[in-house]
């Protein structure tokens, strides 16, 4: 089944709002400076929105990078209620989707394929 037009528009609006909130309003020290929202997928019934993130930074070892990602996820999970409330205020929805944060590994996978 293809993605509906409404889900695509909603996903794009959520991506814009969450990107702006992370950049300007969230002041959690666990959140690294270069967190980017790469994509948002909304389920067909608009009950869940999966937000894919990428953390940019200097090349660090894998353990340190994993620790930074865990801290960033913890920070975003603690701010989930605030982010949902802001989405509800900026987009007039009857039901704001529940947010699921995941890291986008496509750039790392692409880098790995190039090395091979």
Biotite code that builds the C-alpha atoms (Angstrom):
import biotite.structure as struc

atoms = struc.array([
    struc.Atom([0.000, 0.000, 0.000], chain_id="A", res_id=1, res_name="UNK", atom_name="CA", element="C"),
    struc.Atom([1.266, 3.449, -0.846], chain_id="A", res_id=2, res_name="UNK", atom_name="CA", element="C"),
    struc.Atom([1.634, 6.274, 1.595], chain_id="A", res_id=3, res_name="UNK", atom_name="CA", element="C"),
    struc.Atom([-1.382, 8.535, 1.624], chain_id="A", res_id=4, res_name="UNK", atom_name="CA", element="C"),
    struc.Atom([-1.209, 12.179, 0.725], chain_id="A", res_id=5, res_name="UNK", atom_name="CA", element="C"),
    struc.Atom([-2.388, 13.239, 4.178], chain_id="A", res_id=6, res_name="UNK", atom_name="CA", element="C"),
    struc.Atom([0.248, 11.146, 5.973], chain_id="A", res_id=7, res_name="UNK", atom_name="CA", element="C"),
    struc.Atom([2.957, 12.644, 3.778], chain_id="A", res_id=8, res_name="UNK", atom_name="CA", element="C"),
    struc.Atom([1.862, 16.211, 4.519], chain_id="A", res_id=9, res_name="UNK", atom_name="CA", element="C"),
    struc.Atom([1.543, 15.460, 8.234], chain_id="A", res_id=10, res_name="UNK", atom_name="CA", element="C"),
    struc.Atom([4.977, 13.811, 8.316], chain_id="A", res_id=11, res_name="UNK", atom_name="CA", element="C"),
    struc.Atom([6.581, 16.812, 6.639], chain_id="A", res_id=12, res_name="UNK", atom_name="CA", element="C"),
    struc.Atom([4.947, 19.267, 9.053], chain_id="A", res_id=13, res_name="UNK", atom_name="CA", element="C"),
    struc.Atom([6.034, 17.166, 12.045], chain_id="A", res_id=14, res_name="UNK", atom_name="CA", element="C"),
    struc.Atom([9.587, 17.055, 10.649], chain_id="A", res_id=15, res_name="UNK", atom_name="CA", element="C"),
    struc.Atom([9.701, 20.846, 10.368], chain_id="A", res_id=16, res_name="UNK", atom_name="CA", element="C"),
    struc.Atom([8.336, 21.402, 13.863], chain_id="A", res_id=17, res_name="UNK", atom_name="CA", element="C"),
    struc.Atom([10.570, 18.841, 15.573], chain_id="A", res_id=18, res_name="UNK", atom_name="CA", element="C"),
    struc.Atom([13.657, 20.150, 13.737], chain_id="A", res_id=19, res_name="UNK", atom_name="CA", element="C"),
    struc.Atom([12.890, 23.677, 14.861], chain_id="A", res_id=20, res_name="UNK", atom_name="CA", element="C"),
    struc.Atom([12.262, 22.578, 18.455], chain_id="A", res_id=21, res_name="UNK", atom_name="CA", element="C"),
    struc.Atom([15.526, 20.639, 18.652], chain_id="A", res_id=22, res_name="UNK", atom_name="CA", element="C"),
    struc.Atom([17.478, 23.504, 17.135], chain_id="A", res_id=23, res_name="UNK", atom_name="CA", element="C"),
    struc.Atom([15.977, 26.430, 19.037], chain_id="A", res_id=24, res_name="UNK", atom_name="CA", element="C"),
    struc.Atom([14.054, 25.400, 22.134], chain_id="A", res_id=25, res_name="UNK", atom_name="CA", element="C"),
    struc.Atom([15.375, 22.175, 23.678], chain_id="A", res_id=26, res_name="UNK", atom_name="CA", element="C"),
    struc.Atom([18.200, 23.032, 26.054], chain_id="A", res_id=27, res_name="UNK", atom_name="CA", element="C"),
    struc.Atom([19.052, 19.559, 27.364], chain_id="A", res_id=28, res_name="UNK", atom_name="CA", element="C"),
    struc.Atom([22.834, 19.153, 27.844], chain_id="A", res_id=29, res_name="UNK", atom_name="CA", element="C"),
    struc.Atom([22.558, 15.488, 26.816], chain_id="A", res_id=30, res_name="UNK", atom_name="CA", element="C"),
    struc.Atom([21.493, 16.577, 23.337], chain_id="A", res_id=31, res_name="UNK", atom_name="CA", element="C"),
    struc.Atom([24.493, 17.057, 21.006], chain_id="A", res_id=32, res_name="UNK", atom_name="CA", element="C"),
    struc.Atom([24.749, 20.226, 18.959], chain_id="A", res_id=33, res_name="UNK", atom_name="CA", element="C"),
    struc.Atom([24.320, 18.560, 15.566], chain_id="A", res_id=34, res_name="UNK", atom_name="CA", element="C"),
    struc.Atom([21.136, 16.494, 15.731], chain_id="A", res_id=35, res_name="UNK", atom_name="CA", element="C"),
    struc.Atom([19.210, 16.454, 12.473], chain_id="A", res_id=36, res_name="UNK", atom_name="CA", element="C"),
    struc.Atom([15.750, 15.071, 11.739], chain_id="A", res_id=37, res_name="UNK", atom_name="CA", element="C"),
    struc.Atom([16.206, 13.175, 8.481], chain_id="A", res_id=38, res_name="UNK", atom_name="CA", element="C"),
    struc.Atom([12.702, 11.773, 8.001], chain_id="A", res_id=39, res_name="UNK", atom_name="CA", element="C"),
    struc.Atom([9.338, 11.199, 9.650], chain_id="A", res_id=40, res_name="UNK", atom_name="CA", element="C"),
    struc.Atom([6.989, 8.330, 8.896], chain_id="A", res_id=41, res_name="UNK", atom_name="CA", element="C"),
    struc.Atom([3.366, 8.481, 10.033], chain_id="A", res_id=42, res_name="UNK", atom_name="CA", element="C"),
    struc.Atom([1.225, 5.345, 10.238], chain_id="A", res_id=43, res_name="UNK", atom_name="CA", element="C"),
    struc.Atom([-1.917, 5.108, 8.115], chain_id="A", res_id=44, res_name="UNK", atom_name="CA", element="C"),
    struc.Atom([-4.192, 5.813, 11.096], chain_id="A", res_id=45, res_name="UNK", atom_name="CA", element="C"),
    struc.Atom([-1.924, 8.682, 12.297], chain_id="A", res_id=46, res_name="UNK", atom_name="CA", element="C"),
    struc.Atom([-1.510, 7.121, 15.728], chain_id="A", res_id=47, res_name="UNK", atom_name="CA", element="C"),
    struc.Atom([2.297, 6.872, 15.588], chain_id="A", res_id=48, res_name="UNK", atom_name="CA", element="C"),
    struc.Atom([5.018, 9.007, 14.048], chain_id="A", res_id=49, res_name="UNK", atom_name="CA", element="C"),
    struc.Atom([8.508, 7.533, 13.765], chain_id="A", res_id=50, res_name="UNK", atom_name="CA", element="C"),
    struc.Atom([11.137, 10.270, 13.755], chain_id="A", res_id=51, res_name="UNK", atom_name="CA", element="C"),
    struc.Atom([14.509, 9.347, 12.255], chain_id="A", res_id=52, res_name="UNK", atom_name="CA", element="C"),
    struc.Atom([17.523, 11.265, 13.550], chain_id="A", res_id=53, res_name="UNK", atom_name="CA", element="C"),
    struc.Atom([21.166, 11.618, 12.610], chain_id="A", res_id=54, res_name="UNK", atom_name="CA", element="C"),
    struc.Atom([23.931, 12.878, 14.893], chain_id="A", res_id=55, res_name="UNK", atom_name="CA", element="C"),
    struc.Atom([26.745, 14.635, 13.071], chain_id="A", res_id=56, res_name="UNK", atom_name="CA", element="C"),
    struc.Atom([30.111, 15.298, 14.581], chain_id="A", res_id=57, res_name="UNK", atom_name="CA", element="C"),
    struc.Atom([33.758, 14.558, 14.347], chain_id="A", res_id=58, res_name="UNK", atom_name="CA", element="C"),
    struc.Atom([34.839, 10.978, 13.798], chain_id="A", res_id=59, res_name="UNK", atom_name="CA", element="C"),
    struc.Atom([34.797, 9.294, 17.164], chain_id="A", res_id=60, res_name="UNK", atom_name="CA", element="C"),
    struc.Atom([35.241, 5.692, 18.117], chain_id="A", res_id=61, res_name="UNK", atom_name="CA", element="C"),
    struc.Atom([32.121, 3.547, 17.981], chain_id="A", res_id=62, res_name="UNK", atom_name="CA", element="C"),
    struc.Atom([31.723, 3.257, 21.765], chain_id="A", res_id=63, res_name="UNK", atom_name="CA", element="C"),
    struc.Atom([31.734, 7.016, 22.264], chain_id="A", res_id=64, res_name="UNK", atom_name="CA", element="C"),
    struc.Atom([29.368, 7.509, 19.318], chain_id="A", res_id=65, res_name="UNK", atom_name="CA", element="C"),
    struc.Atom([26.979, 4.895, 20.754], chain_id="A", res_id=66, res_name="UNK", atom_name="CA", element="C"),
    struc.Atom([27.073, 6.644, 24.136], chain_id="A", res_id=67, res_name="UNK", atom_name="CA", element="C"),
    struc.Atom([26.263, 10.003, 22.511], chain_id="A", res_id=68, res_name="UNK", atom_name="CA", element="C"),
    struc.Atom([23.323, 8.426, 20.660], chain_id="A", res_id=69, res_name="UNK", atom_name="CA", element="C"),
    struc.Atom([21.974, 6.841, 23.866], chain_id="A", res_id=70, res_name="UNK", atom_name="CA", element="C"),
    struc.Atom([22.169, 10.178, 25.664], chain_id="A", res_id=71, res_name="UNK", atom_name="CA", element="C"),
    struc.Atom([20.431, 11.960, 22.790], chain_id="A", res_id=72, res_name="UNK", atom_name="CA", element="C"),
    struc.Atom([17.616, 9.378, 22.779], chain_id="A", res_id=73, res_name="UNK", atom_name="CA", element="C"),
    struc.Atom([17.212, 9.750, 26.541], chain_id="A", res_id=74, res_name="UNK", atom_name="CA", element="C"),
    struc.Atom([16.993, 13.528, 26.175], chain_id="A", res_id=75, res_name="UNK", atom_name="CA", element="C"),
    struc.Atom([14.385, 13.291, 23.425], chain_id="A", res_id=76, res_name="UNK", atom_name="CA", element="C"),
    struc.Atom([12.334, 10.724, 25.333], chain_id="A", res_id=77, res_name="UNK", atom_name="CA", element="C"),
    struc.Atom([12.247, 13.016, 28.348], chain_id="A", res_id=78, res_name="UNK", atom_name="CA", element="C"),
    struc.Atom([11.087, 15.909, 26.127], chain_id="A", res_id=79, res_name="UNK", atom_name="CA", element="C"),
    struc.Atom([8.515, 13.802, 24.244], chain_id="A", res_id=80, res_name="UNK", atom_name="CA", element="C"),
    struc.Atom([5.528, 15.339, 26.043], chain_id="A", res_id=81, res_name="UNK", atom_name="CA", element="C"),
    struc.Atom([6.686, 18.875, 25.327], chain_id="A", res_id=82, res_name="UNK", atom_name="CA", element="C"),
    struc.Atom([7.313, 18.049, 21.663], chain_id="A", res_id=83, res_name="UNK", atom_name="CA", element="C"),
    struc.Atom([3.864, 16.442, 21.285], chain_id="A", res_id=84, res_name="UNK", atom_name="CA", element="C"),
    struc.Atom([2.214, 19.461, 22.911], chain_id="A", res_id=85, res_name="UNK", atom_name="CA", element="C"),
    struc.Atom([4.004, 21.843, 20.542], chain_id="A", res_id=86, res_name="UNK", atom_name="CA", element="C"),
    struc.Atom([3.007, 19.731, 17.536], chain_id="A", res_id=87, res_name="UNK", atom_name="CA", element="C"),
    struc.Atom([-0.600, 19.860, 18.756], chain_id="A", res_id=88, res_name="UNK", atom_name="CA", element="C"),
    struc.Atom([-0.466, 23.645, 19.110], chain_id="A", res_id=89, res_name="UNK", atom_name="CA", element="C"),
    struc.Atom([1.109, 24.281, 15.711], chain_id="A", res_id=90, res_name="UNK", atom_name="CA", element="C"),
    struc.Atom([-0.922, 21.718, 13.744], chain_id="A", res_id=91, res_name="UNK", atom_name="CA", element="C"),
    struc.Atom([-4.593, 21.630, 14.566], chain_id="A", res_id=92, res_name="UNK", atom_name="CA", element="C"),
    struc.Atom([-5.130, 17.906, 15.112], chain_id="A", res_id=93, res_name="UNK", atom_name="CA", element="C"),
    struc.Atom([-7.767, 16.064, 17.046], chain_id="A", res_id=94, res_name="UNK", atom_name="CA", element="C"),
    struc.Atom([-5.233, 13.401, 17.999], chain_id="A", res_id=95, res_name="UNK", atom_name="CA", element="C"),
    struc.Atom([-1.476, 14.070, 18.024], chain_id="A", res_id=96, res_name="UNK", atom_name="CA", element="C"),
    struc.Atom([0.495, 10.946, 17.060], chain_id="A", res_id=97, res_name="UNK", atom_name="CA", element="C"),
    struc.Atom([2.664, 9.211, 19.634], chain_id="A", res_id=98, res_name="UNK", atom_name="CA", element="C"),
    struc.Atom([6.329, 9.867, 18.859], chain_id="A", res_id=99, res_name="UNK", atom_name="CA", element="C"),
    struc.Atom([8.932, 7.148, 18.362], chain_id="A", res_id=100, res_name="UNK", atom_name="CA", element="C"),
    struc.Atom([12.552, 8.285, 18.034], chain_id="A", res_id=101, res_name="UNK", atom_name="CA", element="C"),
    struc.Atom([15.030, 6.166, 16.053], chain_id="A", res_id=102, res_name="UNK", atom_name="CA", element="C"),
    struc.Atom([18.448, 6.790, 14.602], chain_id="A", res_id=103, res_name="UNK", atom_name="CA", element="C"),
    struc.Atom([18.801, 6.757, 10.829], chain_id="A", res_id=104, res_name="UNK", atom_name="CA", element="C"),
    struc.Atom([21.616, 4.394, 9.925], chain_id="A", res_id=105, res_name="UNK", atom_name="CA", element="C"),
    struc.Atom([21.397, 4.832, 6.149], chain_id="A", res_id=106, res_name="UNK", atom_name="CA", element="C"),
    struc.Atom([24.340, 7.272, 5.977], chain_id="A", res_id=107, res_name="UNK", atom_name="CA", element="C"),
    struc.Atom([26.543, 4.920, 8.016], chain_id="A", res_id=108, res_name="UNK", atom_name="CA", element="C"),
    struc.Atom([25.505, 2.021, 5.802], chain_id="A", res_id=109, res_name="UNK", atom_name="CA", element="C"),
    struc.Atom([26.270, 4.046, 2.670], chain_id="A", res_id=110, res_name="UNK", atom_name="CA", element="C"),
    struc.Atom([29.688, 4.942, 4.030], chain_id="A", res_id=111, res_name="UNK", atom_name="CA", element="C"),
    struc.Atom([30.333, 1.266, 4.759], chain_id="A", res_id=112, res_name="UNK", atom_name="CA", element="C"),
    struc.Atom([29.333, 0.249, 1.217], chain_id="A", res_id=113, res_name="UNK", atom_name="CA", element="C"),
    struc.Atom([31.647, 2.891, -0.267], chain_id="A", res_id=114, res_name="UNK", atom_name="CA", element="C"),
    struc.Atom([34.551, 1.550, 1.774], chain_id="A", res_id=115, res_name="UNK", atom_name="CA", element="C"),
    struc.Atom([33.931, -1.948, 0.427], chain_id="A", res_id=116, res_name="UNK", atom_name="CA", element="C"),
])
